């Protein structure tokens, strides 16, 4: 079980916006905007895990809490987790970031978090084409990849979201990639999994579910190519621990943060550790 070390106020609500989710998350601060996608963008690479193989998770604002250090996936076994988050990004905008993403370590596996931001912006055909280009770009950069389904939201009909999921799964499998589904992991009646906007996941409840899915994707890849004893997230001190608890997600008490004003002419920041200051990426 995760140990909750802090509780946070939920996000702010726009005027006349209905309250949907009942969960909470840490206060949200601005990041620098990327000159590639125009989205606020930030990367976290764990420097304390330089002796471990790097799993890089690429996605939209659902990864914000991992980048900010509000939650942490323990780097058990031979793996450490890095995250690239582009707020509000579509598949096309994620592809732009992947093309230019600078990581000074070898990436053993890239986990693509499918974005749900296309479900109310583009047709299924357009979104599918953008998603396939994203996957092609990822595979050109890194040898191994897999896909995790996008978390359900309350602002788009379930029928539409399921259509996009089916298309994304089809495209992933056509490219030889595993697709980890999450439709049944976010039951719509469990409002504690979302904050008040009904889109963003709560911390820690909603993000716990996402972390489990990410690590399931990594474990599936590892089991396919290696002995199960080297799976990420495995706690060697307690080998009898049920697999349903794999892995541990540990919410941490973040240090006080200063508000960072967006700077449209600069790229997003790269954090080399959760206690490190953000600096600009080189081109």
Residue pairs with C-beta under 8 A, 6 or more apart in sequence:
1 245
2 204
2 208
2 248
2 249
2 250
2 251
3 250
3 251
4 204
4 251
5 251
5 252
5 253
6 251
6 252
6 253
6 254
7 24
8 24
8 25
8 26
8 27
8 70
8 203
9 24
9 27
10 21
10 23
10 24
10 25
10 195
10 196
10 202
11 25
11 28
11 195
11 196
11 197
11 200
13 19
13 196
13 197
17 196
17 197
19 196
20 154
20 155
20 191
20 194
20 196
20 197
20 198
21 154
21 191
21 192
21 193
21 194
21 195
21 196
21 197
21 198
21 200
21 202
22 191
22 192
22 194
22 196
23 191
23 192
23 193
23 194
23 195
23 201
23 202
23 203
23 205
23 206
24 195
24 202
24 203
25 65
25 70
25 195
25 200
25 201
25 202
25 203
26 65
26 68
26 70
26 203
26 254
27 257
28 64
29 257
29 258
29 259
29 260
30 40
30 259
30 260
30 261
30 262
31 40
31 41
31 42
31 87
31 260
31 262
31 268
31 269
31 278
32 40
32 41
32 42
32 260
32 262
32 263
32 266
32 267
32 268
32 269
32 278
32 280
33 39
33 40
33 41
33 262
33 263
33 264
33 266
33 268
34 40
34 41
34 86
34 96
34 97
34 267
34 268
35 264
35 265
35 266
35 267
36 96
36 97
36 99
36 100
36 267
37 86
37 89
37 93
37 94
37 96
37 97
38 93
38 264
39 86
39 87
39 88
39 89
39 93
39 97
39 268
40 86
40 87
40 88
40 262
40 268
41 84
41 85
41 86
41 87
41 97
41 267
41 268
41 269
42 67
42 68
42 84
42 85
42 268
42 269
42 270
42 271
42 278
43 67
43 82
43 83
43 84
43 85
43 101
43 103
43 268
43 269
43 270
43 271
43 281
44 66
44 67
44 68
44 69
44 82
44 83
44 270
44 271
44 272
44 274
45 54
45 82
45 103
45 104
45 105
45 270
45 271
45 272
46 54
46 75
46 80
46 81
46 82
46 273
47 272
47 273
47 276
48 75
48 80
48 273
49 75
49 79
49 80
50 80
50 105
52 75
52 77
52 78
52 79
52 80
53 78
53 79
53 80
53 106
53 108
53 109
54 79
54 80
54 81
54 82
54 103
54 105
54 106
54 107
54 108
55 79
55 80
55 81
55 82
55 107
55 108
55 109
55 110
55 111
55 218
55 232
56 82
56 83
56 84
56 103
56 107
56 109
56 110
56 111
56 142
57 63
57 66
57 81
57 82
57 83
57 84
57 110
57 111
57 113
57 214
58 83
58 84
58 94
58 97
58 98
58 101
58 110
58 111
58 112
58 113
58 138
59 83
59 84
59 85
59 86
59 89
59 94
59 112
59 113
59 114
59 115
59 148
60 85
60 86
60 87
60 88
60 89
60 94
60 113
60 115
60 116
60 117
61 85
61 86
61 87
61 88
61 89
61 200
62 85
62 113
62 150
62 151
62 200
62 201
62 207
62 210
63 83
63 84
63 85
63 113
64 85
64 87
65 71
65 201
65 203
65 207
66 72
66 73
66 81
66 83
66 85
66 207
66 211
67 83
67 84
67 85
67 271
68 254
68 257
68 274
69 252
69 254
69 274
69 275
70 203
70 251
70 252
70 254
71 203
71 204
71 207
71 208
71 211
71 249
71 250
71 251
71 252
72 249
72 250
72 251
72 252
72 274
73 81
73 211
73 214
73 215
73 233
73 247
73 248
73 249
73 250
74 233
74 247
74 248
74 250
75 81
75 232
76 232
76 233
76 234
76 235
76 236
76 247
76 248
77 230
77 231
77 232
77 233
77 234
77 236
78 230
78 232
79 108
79 218
79 232
79 233
81 214
82 103
82 105
82 107
84 97
84 98
84 101
86 93
86 94
86 97
86 268
88 117
89 97
89 115
89 117
90 115
90 117
90 118
90 121
90 122
90 127
90 130
91 114
91 115
91 118
91 127
91 130
91 131
91 133
91 134
92 130
92 133
92 134
94 112
94 115
94 134
95 130
95 133
95 134
95 137
97 268
98 134
98 137
98 138
98 141
99 137
100 267
100 283
101 141
102 270
102 281
102 282
107 141
107 142
108 144
109 142
109 144
109 145
109 146
109 218
109 221
110 138
110 141
110 142
110 144
110 145
110 146
111 145
111 146
111 147
111 148
111 214
111 217
111 218
112 134
112 135
112 138
112 145
112 146
112 147
112 148
113 147
113 148
113 150
113 210
113 214
114 131
114 147
114 148
114 149
114 150
114 165
114 168
115 150
116 150
116 151
116 152
116 153
116 156
116 161
116 164
118 126
118 127
118 130
118 131
118 164
119 127
119 156
119 160
119 161
119 164
120 155
120 156
120 160
121 127
122 130
124 163
124 164
124 167
127 164
127 167
128 167
128 168
128 171
131 167
131 168
131 171
132 171
132 175
135 145
135 147
135 171
135 172
135 175
135 177
136 175
138 145
139 145
139 175
144 221
145 177
146 172
146 177
146 178
146 179
146 180
146 217
146 218
146 220
146 221
147 168
147 169
147 172
147 177
147 178
147 179
147 180
147 217
148 179
148 180
148 182
148 210
148 213
148 214
148 217
149 165
149 168
149 169
149 179
149 180
149 181
149 182
149 183
149 213
150 161
150 164
150 165
150 168
150 182
151 182
151 186
151 201
151 206
151 209
151 210
152 158
152 161
152 182
152 183
152 186
152 188
153 161
153 194
153 198
153 199
154 188
154 194
154 198
154 199
155 197
155 198
155 199
158 188
161 183
162 183
165 181
165 183
168 179
169 179
169 181
172 178
172 179
173 179
178 217
178 220
178 221
180 213
180 216
180 217
180 220
182 209
182 210
182 213
185 209
185 212
185 213
186 193
186 206
186 209
187 193
192 202
192 205
192 206
193 201
193 202
193 205
193 206
193 209
194 200
194 201
194 202
194 206
195 201
195 202
195 206
200 206
201 207
201 209
201 210
203 251
204 249
204 251
207 249
208 249
211 247
211 249
212 246
212 247
212 249
215 232
215 233
215 246
215 247
216 246
218 232
218 233
219 231
219 232
219 233
219 246
222 228
222 230
222 231
222 232
223 231
231 246
232 247
233 246
233 247
233 248
234 246
234 247
235 241
235 248
252 274
254 274
255 275
260 278
266 280
267 280
267 281
267 283
268 281
269 278
269 279
269 280
269 281
270 278
270 279
270 280
270 281
271 278
